[in-house]
Amino acid sequence: MALASSMNHEKSRAIEMKRILAREQNEPLLIRDEQSNPMALINNHNLIANDPQLEPRYHVAQEQEISHFEDMFRLLRDDNTHAY
């Protein structure tokens, strides 16, 4: 009986993982592994730092992203606190 239950659980877990992986290809995720390319980061920084028209727009976008991240962090932290 325990073996059948374990096999059923593994089958359910495998189906759920397939569903998650398929969804990951189509939906934006909060956390996604990205390729690390230090030269691309340095080049983007130099491009933004040396363009007087681009820098102010970048800072506005950056402030919005930071604000969004902080809101999401608070939201997720609150959910985790209430779950326990």
HTML snippet that shows the backbone in 3Dmol.js (N, CA, C, O; Angstrom):
<script src="https://3Dmol.org/build/3Dmol-min.js"></script>
<div id="view" style="width:600px;height:400px;position:relative"></div>
<script>
const pdb = `
ATOM      1  N   MET A   1       0.823  -1.187   0.000  1.00  0.00           N
ATOM      2  CA  MET A   1       0.000   0.000   0.000  1.00  0.00           C
ATOM      3  C   MET A   1       0.874   1.261   0.000  1.00  0.00           C
ATOM      4  O   MET A   1       0.593   2.224  -0.713  1.00  0.00           O
ATOM      5  N   ALA A   2       1.926   1.237   0.802  1.00  0.00           N
ATOM      6  CA  ALA A   2       2.818   2.397   0.857  1.00  0.00           C
ATOM      7  C   ALA A   2       3.535   2.590  -0.480  1.00  0.00           C
ATOM      8  O   ALA A   2       3.749   3.723  -0.911  1.00  0.00           O
ATOM      9  N   LEU A   3       3.903   1.496  -1.129  1.00  0.00           N
ATOM     10  CA  LEU A   3       4.572   1.591  -2.430  1.00  0.00           C
ATOM     11  C   LEU A   3       3.640   2.212  -3.471  1.00  0.00           C
ATOM     12  O   LEU A   3       4.061   3.064  -4.253  1.00  0.00           O
ATOM     13  N   ALA A   4       2.387   1.790  -3.480  1.00  0.00           N
ATOM     14  CA  ALA A   4       1.419   2.342  -4.428  1.00  0.00           C
ATOM     15  C   ALA A   4       1.209   3.827  -4.171  1.00  0.00           C
ATOM     16  O   ALA A   4       1.113   4.617  -5.111  1.00  0.00           O
ATOM     17  N   SER A   5       1.137   4.203  -2.912  1.00  0.00           N
ATOM     18  CA  SER A   5       0.968   5.612  -2.565  1.00  0.00           C
ATOM     19  C   SER A   5       2.177   6.436  -3.000  1.00  0.00           C
ATOM     20  O   SER A   5       2.034   7.542  -3.522  1.00  0.00           O
ATOM     21  N   SER A   6       3.356   5.889  -2.782  1.00  0.00           N
ATOM     22  CA  SER A   6       4.590   6.580  -3.174  1.00  0.00           C
ATOM     23  C   SER A   6       4.670   6.735  -4.692  1.00  0.00           C
ATOM     24  O   SER A   6       5.053   7.794  -5.190  1.00  0.00           O
ATOM     25  N   MET A   7       4.313   5.694  -5.419  1.00  0.00           N
ATOM     26  CA  MET A   7       4.346   5.759  -6.880  1.00  0.00           C
ATOM     27  C   MET A   7       3.323   6.767  -7.405  1.00  0.00           C
ATOM     28  O   MET A   7       3.598   7.491  -8.362  1.00  0.00           O
ATOM     29  N   ASN A   8       2.149   6.814  -6.781  1.00  0.00           N
ATOM     30  CA  ASN A   8       1.129   7.771  -7.178  1.00  0.00           C
ATOM     31  C   ASN A   8       1.611   9.198  -6.921  1.00  0.00           C
ATOM     32  O   ASN A   8       1.388  10.091  -7.738  1.00  0.00           O
ATOM     33  N   HIS A   9       2.268   9.406  -5.787  1.00  0.00           N
ATOM     34  CA  HIS A   9       2.806  10.731  -5.456  1.00  0.00           C
ATOM     35  C   HIS A   9       3.873  11.150  -6.477  1.00  0.00           C
ATOM     36  O   HIS A   9       3.879  12.297  -6.925  1.00  0.00           O
ATOM     37  N   GLU A  10       4.763  10.240  -6.843  1.00  0.00           N
ATOM     38  CA  GLU A  10       5.806  10.547  -7.818  1.00  0.00           C
ATOM     39  C   GLU A  10       5.210  10.875  -9.182  1.00  0.00           C
ATOM     40  O   GLU A  10       5.690  11.772  -9.875  1.00  0.00           O
ATOM     41  N   LYS A  11       4.170  10.150  -9.563  1.00  0.00           N
ATOM     42  CA  LYS A  11       3.511  10.422 -10.838  1.00  0.00           C
ATOM     43  C   LYS A  11       2.871  11.814 -10.810  1.00  0.00           C
ATOM     44  O   LYS A  11       2.986  12.566 -11.778  1.00  0.00           O
ATOM     45  N   SER A  12       2.208  12.154  -9.721  1.00  0.00           N
ATOM     46  CA  SER A  12       1.593  13.483  -9.583  1.00  0.00           C
ATOM     47  C   SER A  12       2.652  14.574  -9.608  1.00  0.00           C
ATOM     48  O   SER A  12       2.461  15.620 -10.227  1.00  0.00           O
ATOM     49  N   ARG A  13       3.772  14.327  -8.931  1.00  0.00           N
ATOM     50  CA  ARG A  13       4.861  15.304  -8.894  1.00  0.00           C
ATOM     51  C   ARG A  13       5.459  15.503 -10.282  1.00  0.00           C
ATOM     52  O   ARG A  13       5.781  16.629 -10.661  1.00  0.00           O
ATOM     53  N   ALA A  14       5.609  14.423 -11.039  1.00  0.00           N
ATOM     54  CA  ALA A  14       6.163  14.511 -12.393  1.00  0.00           C
ATOM     55  C   ALA A  14       5.224  15.307 -13.306  1.00  0.00           C
ATOM     56  O   ALA A  14       5.678  16.115 -14.115  1.00  0.00           O
ATOM     57  N   ILE A  15       3.925  15.077 -13.173  1.00  0.00           N
ATOM     58  CA  ILE A  15       2.949  15.829 -13.976  1.00  0.00           C
ATOM     59  C   ILE A  15       3.000  17.305 -13.622  1.00  0.00           C
ATOM     60  O   ILE A  15       2.977  18.159 -14.508  1.00  0.00           O
ATOM     61  N   GLU A  16       3.067  17.609 -12.346  1.00  0.00           N
ATOM     62  CA  GLU A  16       3.135  19.010 -11.909  1.00  0.00           C
ATOM     63  C   GLU A  16       4.417  19.685 -12.399  1.00  0.00           C
ATOM     64  O   GLU A  16       4.383  20.845 -12.809  1.00  0.00           O
ATOM     65  N   MET A  17       5.535  18.980 -12.361  1.00  0.00           N
ATOM     66  CA  MET A  17       6.794  19.557 -12.848  1.00  0.00           C
ATOM     67  C   MET A  17       6.720  19.841 -14.347  1.00  0.00           C
ATOM     68  O   MET A  17       7.211  20.875 -14.800  1.00  0.00           O
ATOM     69  N   LYS A  18       6.122  18.953 -15.114  1.00  0.00           N
ATOM     70  CA  LYS A  18       5.954  19.191 -16.544  1.00  0.00           C
ATOM     71  C   LYS A  18       5.096  20.431 -16.780  1.00  0.00           C
ATOM     72  O   LYS A  18       5.383  21.233 -17.669  1.00  0.00           O
ATOM     73  N   ARG A  19       4.046  20.582 -15.982  1.00  0.00           N
ATOM     74  CA  ARG A  19       3.159  21.737 -16.103  1.00  0.00           C
ATOM     75  C   ARG A  19       3.923  23.027 -15.764  1.00  0.00           C
ATOM     76  O   ARG A  19       3.778  24.034 -16.457  1.00  0.00           O
ATOM     77  N   ILE A  20       4.721  22.996 -14.718  1.00  0.00           N
ATOM     78  CA  ILE A  20       5.502  24.168 -14.315  1.00  0.00           C
ATOM     79  C   ILE A  20       6.514  24.535 -15.390  1.00  0.00           C
ATOM     80  O   ILE A  20       6.649  25.708 -15.738  1.00  0.00           O
ATOM     81  N   LEU A  21       7.223  23.547 -15.919  1.00  0.00           N
ATOM     82  CA  LEU A  21       8.224  23.814 -16.950  1.00  0.00           C
ATOM     83  C   LEU A  21       7.583  24.369 -18.223  1.00  0.00           C
ATOM     84  O   LEU A  21       8.155  25.250 -18.866  1.00  0.00           O
ATOM     85  N   ALA A  22       6.416  23.870 -18.589  1.00  0.00           N
ATOM     86  CA  ALA A  22       5.725  24.392 -19.767  1.00  0.00           C
ATOM     87  C   ALA A  22       5.264  25.822 -19.530  1.00  0.00           C
ATOM     88  O   ALA A  22       5.368  26.662 -20.424  1.00  0.00           O
ATOM     89  N   ARG A  23       4.756  26.107 -18.338  1.00  0.00           N
ATOM     90  CA  ARG A  23       4.309  27.455 -17.998  1.00  0.00           C
ATOM     91  C   ARG A  23       5.485  28.431 -17.952  1.00  0.00           C
ATOM     92  O   ARG A  23       5.340  29.599 -18.314  1.00  0.00           O
ATOM     93  N   GLU A  24       6.633  27.958 -17.512  1.00  0.00           N
ATOM     94  CA  GLU A  24       7.820  28.807 -17.401  1.00  0.00           C
ATOM     95  C   GLU A  24       8.236  29.379 -18.757  1.00  0.00           C
ATOM     96  O   GLU A  24       8.787  30.478 -18.824  1.00  0.00           O
ATOM     97  N   GLN A  25       7.977  28.645 -19.829  1.00  0.00           N
ATOM     98  CA  GLN A  25       8.360  29.109 -21.153  1.00  0.00           C
ATOM     99  C   GLN A  25       7.456  30.229 -21.653  1.00  0.00           C
ATOM    100  O   GLN A  25       7.846  30.976 -22.550  1.00  0.00           O
ATOM    101  N   ASN A  26       6.259  30.360 -21.090  1.00  0.00           N
ATOM    102  CA  ASN A  26       5.279  31.305 -21.607  1.00  0.00           C
ATOM    103  C   ASN A  26       4.915  32.445 -20.668  1.00  0.00           C
ATOM    104  O   ASN A  26       4.367  33.451 -21.118  1.00  0.00           O
ATOM    105  N   GLU A  27       5.200  32.319 -19.394  1.00  0.00           N
ATOM    106  CA  GLU A  27       4.782  33.330 -18.430  1.00  0.00           C
ATOM    107  C   GLU A  27       5.997  33.986 -17.796  1.00  0.00           C
ATOM    108  O   GLU A  27       7.031  33.343 -17.615  1.00  0.00           O
ATOM    109  N   PRO A  28       5.875  35.265 -17.456  1.00  0.00           N
ATOM    110  CA  PRO A  28       6.979  35.917 -16.735  1.00  0.00           C
ATOM    111  C   PRO A  28       7.077  35.357 -15.315  1.00  0.00           C
ATOM    112  O   PRO A  28       6.065  35.131 -14.651  1.00  0.00           O
ATOM    113  N   LEU A  29       8.275  35.145 -14.880  1.00  0.00           N
ATOM    114  CA  LEU A  29       8.498  34.601 -13.542  1.00  0.00           C
ATOM    115  C   LEU A  29       9.162  35.651 -12.663  1.00  0.00           C
ATOM    116  O   LEU A  29       9.818  36.568 -13.158  1.00  0.00           O
ATOM    117  N   LEU A  30       8.984  35.508 -11.356  1.00  0.00           N
ATOM    118  CA  LEU A  30       9.648  36.423 -10.440  1.00  0.00           C
ATOM    119  C   LEU A  30      11.149  36.176 -10.416  1.00  0.00           C
ATOM    120  O   LEU A  30      11.948  37.108 -10.319  1.00  0.00           O
ATOM    121  N   ILE A  31      11.512  34.916 -10.506  1.00  0.00           N
ATOM    122  CA  ILE A  31      12.930  34.561 -10.447  1.00  0.00           C
ATOM    123  C   ILE A  31      13.240  33.693 -11.664  1.00  0.00           C
ATOM    124  O   ILE A  31      12.550  32.706 -11.920  1.00  0.00           O
ATOM    125  N   ARG A  32      14.252  34.052 -12.393  1.00  0.00           N
ATOM    126  CA  ARG A  32      14.639  33.272 -13.562  1.00  0.00           C
ATOM    127  C   ARG A  32      16.164  33.264 -13.636  1.00  0.00           C
ATOM    128  O   ARG A  32      16.806  34.305 -13.497  1.00  0.00           O
ATOM    129  N   ASP A  33      16.729  32.095 -13.853  1.00  0.00           N
ATOM    130  CA  ASP A  33      18.165  31.979 -14.008  1.00  0.00           C
ATOM    131  C   ASP A  33      18.568  32.613 -15.334  1.00  0.00           C
ATOM    132  O   ASP A  33      18.009  32.283 -16.380  1.00  0.00           O
ATOM    133  N   GLU A  34      19.520  33.507 -15.289  1.00  0.00           N
ATOM    134  CA  GLU A  34      19.975  34.159 -16.510  1.00  0.00           C
ATOM    135  C   GLU A  34      21.458  33.872 -16.717  1.00  0.00           C
ATOM    136  O   GLU A  34      22.205  33.640 -15.767  1.00  0.00           O
ATOM    137  N   GLN A  35      21.859  33.896 -17.972  1.00  0.00           N
ATOM    138  CA  GLN A  35      23.260  33.681 -18.291  1.00  0.00           C
ATOM    139  C   GLN A  35      24.079  34.859 -17.778  1.00  0.00           C
ATOM    140  O   GLN A  35      23.694  36.015 -17.954  1.00  0.00           O
ATOM    141  N   SER A  36      25.178  34.570 -17.159  1.00  0.00           N
ATOM    142  CA  SER A  36      26.049  35.613 -16.638  1.00  0.00           C
ATOM    143  C   SER A  36      27.031  36.040 -17.722  1.00  0.00           C
ATOM    144  O   SER A  36      27.806  35.230 -18.230  1.00  0.00           O
ATOM    145  N   ASN A  37      26.987  37.315 -18.065  1.00  0.00           N
ATOM    146  CA  ASN A  37      27.898  37.857 -19.058  1.00  0.00           C
ATOM    147  C   ASN A  37      28.406  39.199 -18.539  1.00  0.00           C
ATOM    148  O   ASN A  37      27.775  40.229 -18.778  1.00  0.00           O
ATOM    149  N   PRO A  38      29.538  39.203 -17.832  1.00  0.00           N
ATOM    150  CA  PRO A  38      30.036  40.442 -17.226  1.00  0.00           C
ATOM    151  C   PRO A  38      30.308  41.545 -18.245  1.00  0.00           C
ATOM    152  O   PRO A  38      30.082  42.718 -17.948  1.00  0.00           O
ATOM    153  N   MET A  39      30.783  41.199 -19.427  1.00  0.00           N
ATOM    154  CA  MET A  39      31.076  42.232 -20.424  1.00  0.00           C
ATOM    155  C   MET A  39      29.805  42.922 -20.903  1.00  0.00           C
ATOM    156  O   MET A  39      29.822  44.125 -21.165  1.00  0.00           O
ATOM    157  N   ALA A  40      28.713  42.191 -21.023  1.00  0.00           N
ATOM    158  CA  ALA A  40      27.448  42.803 -21.426  1.00  0.00           C
ATOM    159  C   ALA A  40      26.980  43.787 -20.362  1.00  0.00           C
ATOM    160  O   ALA A  40      26.483  44.866 -20.687  1.00  0.00           O
ATOM    161  N   LEU A  41      27.135  43.424 -19.105  1.00  0.00           N
ATOM    162  CA  LEU A  41      26.764  44.324 -18.012  1.00  0.00           C
ATOM    163  C   LEU A  41      27.608  45.596 -18.037  1.00  0.00           C
ATOM    164  O   LEU A  41      27.080  46.698 -17.888  1.00  0.00           O
ATOM    165  N   ILE A  42      28.912  45.443 -18.223  1.00  0.00           N
ATOM    166  CA  ILE A  42      29.813  46.601 -18.276  1.00  0.00           C
ATOM    167  C   ILE A  42      29.496  47.475 -19.489  1.00  0.00           C
ATOM    168  O   ILE A  42      29.473  48.701 -19.380  1.00  0.00           O
ATOM    169  N   ASN A  43      29.255  46.858 -20.629  1.00  0.00           N
ATOM    170  CA  ASN A  43      28.924  47.622 -21.832  1.00  0.00           C
ATOM    171  C   ASN A  43      27.621  48.392 -21.676  1.00  0.00           C
ATOM    172  O   ASN A  43      27.529  49.549 -22.087  1.00  0.00           O
ATOM    173  N   ASN A  44      26.611  47.757 -21.084  1.00  0.00           N
ATOM    174  CA  ASN A  44      25.348  48.459 -20.845  1.00  0.00           C
ATOM    175  C   ASN A  44      25.528  49.619 -19.889  1.00  0.00           C
ATOM    176  O   ASN A  44      24.961  50.692 -20.097  1.00  0.00           O
ATOM    177  N   HIS A  45      26.308  49.415 -18.852  1.00  0.00           N
ATOM    178  CA  HIS A  45      26.574  50.497 -17.899  1.00  0.00           C
ATOM    179  C   HIS A  45      27.260  51.670 -18.597  1.00  0.00           C
ATOM    180  O   HIS A  45      26.864  52.820 -18.410  1.00  0.00           O
ATOM    181  N   ASN A  46      28.276  51.388 -19.392  1.00  0.00           N
ATOM    182  CA  ASN A  46      28.995  52.456 -20.096  1.00  0.00           C
ATOM    183  C   ASN A  46      28.087  53.181 -21.082  1.00  0.00           C
ATOM    184  O   ASN A  46      28.162  54.402 -21.219  1.00  0.00           O
ATOM    185  N   LEU A  47      27.233  52.431 -21.767  1.00  0.00           N
ATOM    186  CA  LEU A  47      26.301  53.040 -22.710  1.00  0.00           C
ATOM    187  C   LEU A  47      25.365  54.013 -21.999  1.00  0.00           C
ATOM    188  O   LEU A  47      25.158  55.136 -22.458  1.00  0.00           O
ATOM    189  N   ILE A  48      24.803  53.574 -20.877  1.00  0.00           N
ATOM    190  CA  ILE A  48      23.875  54.426 -20.124  1.00  0.00           C
ATOM    191  C   ILE A  48      24.604  55.608 -19.493  1.00  0.00           C
ATOM    192  O   ILE A  48      24.109  56.735 -19.539  1.00  0.00           O
ATOM    193  N   ALA A  49      25.765  55.366 -18.909  1.00  0.00           N
ATOM    194  CA  ALA A  49      26.504  56.427 -18.222  1.00  0.00           C
ATOM    195  C   ALA A  49      27.001  57.509 -19.178  1.00  0.00           C
ATOM    196  O   ALA A  49      27.144  58.663 -18.773  1.00  0.00           O
ATOM    197  N   ASN A  50      27.264  57.167 -20.422  1.00  0.00           N
ATOM    198  CA  ASN A  50      27.814  58.128 -21.374  1.00  0.00           C
ATOM    199  C   ASN A  50      26.758  58.799 -22.261  1.00  0.00           C
ATOM    200  O   ASN A  50      27.102  59.642 -23.090  1.00  0.00           O
ATOM    201  N   ASP A  51      25.509  58.447 -22.101  1.00  0.00           N
ATOM    202  CA  ASP A  51      24.439  59.047 -22.907  1.00  0.00           C
ATOM    203  C   ASP A  51      23.572  59.926 -22.012  1.00  0.00           C
ATOM    204  O   ASP A  51      22.785  59.407 -21.220  1.00  0.00           O
ATOM    205  N   PRO A  52      23.704  61.274 -22.124  1.00  0.00           N
ATOM    206  CA  PRO A  52      22.965  62.160 -21.220  1.00  0.00           C
ATOM    207  C   PRO A  52      21.444  62.091 -21.395  1.00  0.00           C
ATOM    208  O   PRO A  52      20.711  62.438 -20.470  1.00  0.00           O
ATOM    209  N   GLN A  53      20.958  61.655 -22.548  1.00  0.00           N
ATOM    210  CA  GLN A  53      19.512  61.533 -22.742  1.00  0.00           C
ATOM    211  C   GLN A  53      18.974  60.219 -22.209  1.00  0.00           C
ATOM    212  O   GLN A  53      17.819  60.149 -21.788  1.00  0.00           O
ATOM    213  N   LEU A  54      19.778  59.194 -22.219  1.00  0.00           N
ATOM    214  CA  LEU A  54      19.343  57.871 -21.791  1.00  0.00           C
ATOM    215  C   LEU A  54      19.359  57.723 -20.270  1.00  0.00           C
ATOM    216  O   LEU A  54      18.511  57.034 -19.703  1.00  0.00           O
ATOM    217  N   GLU A  55      20.306  58.358 -19.620  1.00  0.00           N
ATOM    218  CA  GLU A  55      20.473  58.177 -18.175  1.00  0.00           C
ATOM    219  C   GLU A  55      19.233  58.561 -17.365  1.00  0.00           C
ATOM    220  O   GLU A  55      18.822  57.783 -16.504  1.00  0.00           O
ATOM    221  N   PRO A  56      18.615  59.729 -17.600  1.00  0.00           N
ATOM    222  CA  PRO A  56      17.422  60.062 -16.794  1.00  0.00           C
ATOM    223  C   PRO A  56      16.270  59.072 -16.995  1.00  0.00           C
ATOM    224  O   PRO A  56      15.574  58.730 -16.039  1.00  0.00           O
ATOM    225  N   ARG A  57      16.068  58.615 -18.226  1.00  0.00           N
ATOM    226  CA  ARG A  57      15.006  57.635 -18.472  1.00  0.00           C
ATOM    227  C   ARG A  57      15.315  56.313 -17.779  1.00  0.00           C
ATOM    228  O   ARG A  57      14.417  55.640 -17.272  1.00  0.00           O
ATOM    229  N   TYR A  58      16.585  55.953 -17.765  1.00  0.00           N
ATOM    230  CA  TYR A  58      16.983  54.710 -17.105  1.00  0.00           C
ATOM    231  C   TYR A  58      16.724  54.800 -15.600  1.00  0.00           C
ATOM    232  O   TYR A  58      16.241  53.845 -14.992  1.00  0.00           O
ATOM    233  N   HIS A  59      17.046  55.944 -15.005  1.00  0.00           N
ATOM    234  CA  HIS A  59      16.845  56.098 -13.563  1.00  0.00           C
ATOM    235  C   HIS A  59      15.360  56.025 -13.198  1.00  0.00           C
ATOM    236  O   HIS A  59      15.005  55.453 -12.168  1.00  0.00           O
ATOM    237  N   VAL A  60      14.495  56.598 -14.032  1.00  0.00           N
ATOM    238  CA  VAL A  60      13.057  56.514 -13.774  1.00  0.00           C
ATOM    239  C   VAL A  60      12.602  55.061 -13.834  1.00  0.00           C
ATOM    240  O   VAL A  60      11.873  54.601 -12.954  1.00  0.00           O
ATOM    241  N   ALA A  61      13.024  54.343 -14.859  1.00  0.00           N
ATOM    242  CA  ALA A  61      12.655  52.931 -14.987  1.00  0.00           C
ATOM    243  C   ALA A  61      13.216  52.109 -13.832  1.00  0.00           C
ATOM    244  O   ALA A  61      12.553  51.209 -13.317  1.00  0.00           O
ATOM    245  N   GLN A  62      14.442  52.428 -13.432  1.00  0.00           N
ATOM    246  CA  GLN A  62      15.072  51.705 -12.329  1.00  0.00           C
ATOM    247  C   GLN A  62      14.311  51.944 -11.019  1.00  0.00           C
ATOM    248  O   GLN A  62      14.114  51.010 -10.242  1.00  0.00           O
ATOM    249  N   GLU A  63      13.885  53.177 -10.772  1.00  0.00           N
ATOM    250  CA  GLU A  63      13.116  53.471  -9.567  1.00  0.00           C
ATOM    251  C   GLU A  63      11.796  52.706  -9.556  1.00  0.00           C
ATOM    252  O   GLU A  63      11.371  52.211  -8.512  1.00  0.00           O
ATOM    253  N   GLN A  64      11.149  52.610 -10.712  1.00  0.00           N
ATOM    254  CA  GLN A  64       9.894  51.859 -10.799  1.00  0.00           C
ATOM    255  C   GLN A  64      10.123  50.379 -10.522  1.00  0.00           C
ATOM    256  O   GLN A  64       9.333  49.749  -9.819  1.00  0.00           O
ATOM    257  N   GLU A  65      11.202  49.822 -11.071  1.00  0.00           N
ATOM    258  CA  GLU A  65      11.497  48.403 -10.852  1.00  0.00           C
ATOM    259  C   GLU A  65      11.830  48.131  -9.390  1.00  0.00           C
ATOM    260  O   GLU A  65      11.388  47.126  -8.832  1.00  0.00           O
ATOM    261  N   ILE A  66      12.596  49.007  -8.769  1.00  0.00           N
ATOM    262  CA  ILE A  66      12.940  48.828  -7.356  1.00  0.00           C
ATOM    263  C   ILE A  66      11.682  48.894  -6.502  1.00  0.00           C
ATOM    264  O   ILE A  66      11.502  48.086  -5.591  1.00  0.00           O
ATOM    265  N   SER A  67      10.818  49.848  -6.794  1.00  0.00           N
ATOM    266  CA  SER A  67       9.565  49.975  -6.057  1.00  0.00           C
ATOM    267  C   SER A  67       8.717  48.718  -6.217  1.00  0.00           C
ATOM    268  O   SER A  67       8.152  48.216  -5.246  1.00  0.00           O
ATOM    269  N   HIS A  68       8.631  48.217  -7.436  1.00  0.00           N
ATOM    270  CA  HIS A  68       7.867  46.988  -7.694  1.00  0.00           C
ATOM    271  C   HIS A  68       8.472  45.811  -6.933  1.00  0.00           C
ATOM    272  O   HIS A  68       7.741  45.011  -6.348  1.00  0.00           O
ATOM    273  N   PHE A  69       9.800  45.699  -6.935  1.00  0.00           N
ATOM    274  CA  PHE A  69      10.466  44.614  -6.212  1.00  0.00           C
ATOM    275  C   PHE A  69      10.172  44.703  -4.719  1.00  0.00           C
ATOM    276  O   PHE A  69       9.885  43.693  -4.077  1.00  0.00           O
ATOM    277  N   GLU A  70      10.243  45.916  -4.168  1.00  0.00           N
ATOM    278  CA  GLU A  70       9.971  46.081  -2.738  1.00  0.00           C
ATOM    279  C   GLU A  70       8.529  45.709  -2.403  1.00  0.00           C
ATOM    280  O   GLU A  70       8.272  45.085  -1.373  1.00  0.00           O
ATOM    281  N   ASP A  71       7.580  46.094  -3.277  1.00  0.00           N
ATOM    282  CA  ASP A  71       6.180  45.725  -3.054  1.00  0.00           C
ATOM    283  C   ASP A  71       6.003  44.217  -3.092  1.00  0.00           C
ATOM    284  O   ASP A  71       5.322  43.647  -2.239  1.00  0.00           O
ATOM    285  N   MET A  72       6.613  43.570  -4.074  1.00  0.00           N
ATOM    286  CA  MET A  72       6.504  42.115  -4.175  1.00  0.00           C
ATOM    287  C   MET A  72       7.165  41.428  -2.986  1.00  0.00           C
ATOM    288  O   MET A  72       6.657  40.424  -2.487  1.00  0.00           O
ATOM    289  N   PHE A  73       8.295  41.962  -2.532  1.00  0.00           N
ATOM    290  CA  PHE A  73       8.977  41.379  -1.386  1.00  0.00           C
ATOM    291  C   PHE A  73       8.082  41.453  -0.151  1.00  0.00           C
ATOM    292  O   PHE A  73       7.957  40.481   0.593  1.00  0.00           O
ATOM    293  N   ARG A  74       7.453  42.629   0.063  1.00  0.00           N
ATOM    294  CA  ARG A  74       6.553  42.782   1.203  1.00  0.00           C
ATOM    295  C   ARG A  74       5.377  41.827   1.088  1.00  0.00           C
ATOM    296  O   ARG A  74       4.993  41.190   2.069  1.00  0.00           O
ATOM    297  N   LEU A  75       4.808  41.726  -0.097  1.00  0.00           N
ATOM    298  CA  LEU A  75       3.658  40.857  -0.316  1.00  0.00           C
ATOM    299  C   LEU A  75       4.020  39.400  -0.043  1.00  0.00           C
ATOM    300  O   LEU A  75       3.292  38.703   0.663  1.00  0.00           O
ATOM    301  N   LEU A  76       5.129  38.941  -0.592  1.00  0.00           N
ATOM    302  CA  LEU A  76       5.526  37.547  -0.382  1.00  0.00           C
ATOM    303  C   LEU A  76       5.905  37.284   1.063  1.00  0.00           C
ATOM    304  O   LEU A  76       5.599  36.218   1.597  1.00  0.00           O
ATOM    305  N   ARG A  77       6.563  38.232   1.703  1.00  0.00           N
ATOM    306  CA  ARG A  77       6.942  38.059   3.101  1.00  0.00           C
ATOM    307  C   ARG A  77       5.692  37.966   3.963  1.00  0.00           C
ATOM    308  O   ARG A  77       5.641  37.147   4.880  1.00  0.00           O
ATOM    309  N   ASP A  78       4.678  38.792   3.690  1.00  0.00           N
ATOM    310  CA  ASP A  78       3.438  38.738   4.456  1.00  0.00           C
ATOM    311  C   ASP A  78       2.750  37.395   4.283  1.00  0.00           C
ATOM    312  O   ASP A  78       2.252  36.826   5.255  1.00  0.00           O
ATOM    313  N   ASP A  79       2.715  36.878   3.052  1.00  0.00           N
ATOM    314  CA  ASP A  79       2.085  35.575   2.822  1.00  0.00           C
ATOM    315  C   ASP A  79       2.820  34.482   3.580  1.00  0.00           C
ATOM    316  O   ASP A  79       2.191  33.600   4.164  1.00  0.00           O
ATOM    317  N   ASN A  80       4.134  34.535   3.574  1.00  0.00           N
ATOM    318  CA  ASN A  80       4.903  33.516   4.277  1.00  0.00           C
ATOM    319  C   ASN A  80       4.694  33.611   5.780  1.00  0.00           C
ATOM    320  O   ASN A  80       4.651  32.590   6.466  1.00  0.00           O
ATOM    321  N   THR A  81       4.564  34.823   6.294  1.00  0.00           N
ATOM    322  CA  THR A  81       4.342  34.992   7.726  1.00  0.00           C
ATOM    323  C   THR A  81       2.995  34.402   8.129  1.00  0.00           C
ATOM    324  O   THR A  81       2.895  33.747   9.166  1.00  0.00           O
ATOM    325  N   HIS A  82       1.959  34.626   7.323  1.00  0.00           N
ATOM    326  CA  HIS A  82       0.618  34.144   7.681  1.00  0.00           C
ATOM    327  C   HIS A  82       0.488  32.644   7.447  1.00  0.00           C
ATOM    328  O   HIS A  82      -0.402  32.014   8.019  1.00  0.00           O
ATOM    329  N   ALA A  83       1.349  32.057   6.623  1.00  0.00           N
ATOM    330  CA  ALA A  83       1.240  30.626   6.336  1.00  0.00           C
ATOM    331  C   ALA A  83       1.676  29.777   7.520  1.00  0.00           C
ATOM    332  O   ALA A  83       1.264  28.622   7.634  1.00  0.00           O
ATOM    333  N   TYR A  84       2.505  30.328   8.405  1.00  0.00           N
ATOM    334  CA  TYR A  84       2.993  29.527   9.529  1.00  0.00           C
ATOM    335  C   TYR A  84       2.236  29.777  10.786  1.00  0.00           C
ATOM    336  O   TYR A  84       2.535  29.174  11.817  1.00  0.00           O
TER     337      TYR A  84
END
`;
const viewer = $3Dmol.createViewer("view");
viewer.addModel(pdb, "pdb");
viewer.setStyle({}, {cartoon: {color: "spectrum"}});
viewer.zoomTo();
viewer.render();
</script>
